[in-house]
Amino acid sequence: MNESPLYLSILGYVAVLVTLSLLYAAFFWIARLHALWMRSRRPKAVAASETTGDTMAAIATAVALYLAEQHDEEAGILTIQRKPRFYSPWSSKFQGFTPNPTRRR
């Protein structure tokens, strides 16, 4: 086999393009099969004569009330209270240093 850099570069590009093409085809067919499977599982449509205006109004009201509950309005006022600073080991500098080792003689 020819071990030239040009040969290896072309071989690498071809390998990447083939792999990407196979991944594209796999995802394309998986998506198509999923769409077919979901279409077969879709519930049958209800005839328009079975649903009345009262039913539709009740459903619309329920959805509107549900969506209104999700977004509660806040005051928009931010209050920052200062707290007294107590000793905190996270801010002490002397604990970050390694103690000097003791030399045994």
N, C-alpha and C positions, 0 to 999 in steps of 0.2 A: 504494500500500500504506500501511497505517496504521503509523506508526513509534512508537506509544506504548510505554512500558515494560511495560505489562501484556501487550500483544500479543507482545513479544519474550520475556517470561518464559514465557508459555504455549507459544510455539513452541519454546523451549529445552527445557522439560519434556517436550513431546511427542517431540521428536527423541531425547532421552535414553531415554525409555521404549520407543520403537520400536527403537532400537539394542539395548537390553538384551533386549528380547523376541526379536529376531532372533538374538542371540548365544545365548540360552537354547535356542531351537529348534535352532540349528546344533549345539551341544554335545550336546543330547538325541539328535538323529538320528545324530550321529557315534558316540556311545556305543552306541546300539542296533545300528548297522551293524557296529561292532567286535565286539559280543557275538555277533551272527549269524555273522560270519566266524570267530571263535574256536570257536564251537560246531561249525561244519562241519569245522574242522581238528583237532578233538579225536580222539585215538587211540581205537580200539575197545577196549572193556573186555575184560580177560582173564577167561575163565570161571573160576569158583571151583574147579572140579575140577582145573584145571591147576596151581594153587598149593597146595603142601602146607604143613603146619605147620612143617616144618624150614626151608623157604624163608622163611616169614614170620618165624621166629625169627632167622634169619641176617640178614635185612634190619633187624629191630628192633635187633639187637645192633650192627650196623654204624652205624646212625643214632645210637644211644646213645653209642658210642665217639667218633663224629665230634663230637657236641655237647659231650662232656666235654673234648675237646681244645681247643675254642674258648675255654673259660673257665678259664684257669689262675688259681690262687689266689696272691695276693701276700702278703708278710709283714705289710704294714700298718704298718711302722715307717718313719718318715721321718727321714733323717739329713741335717743341714745342716752343712756344713763351711765355716768362714770362710776366706777367701783374703786374703792380704796385698794392700793397695791400692797398685797401681802407678799411675804417671801415665797418665791417659787424656785424649786430646784432646776427648772428648765432654763432659767435665766442666769444661774450662777456660773461664773467663769471658772472658779477654782475646781469644780468637779469635772471640768473638761480636760484638765491636765493629768498626765500620768505621774504618779508620785516617783521621786527619785529612788532607784533601787538601793538597797543596803548591801554593802560589800562584806562578805564573810572572810575572815582571815584566819 
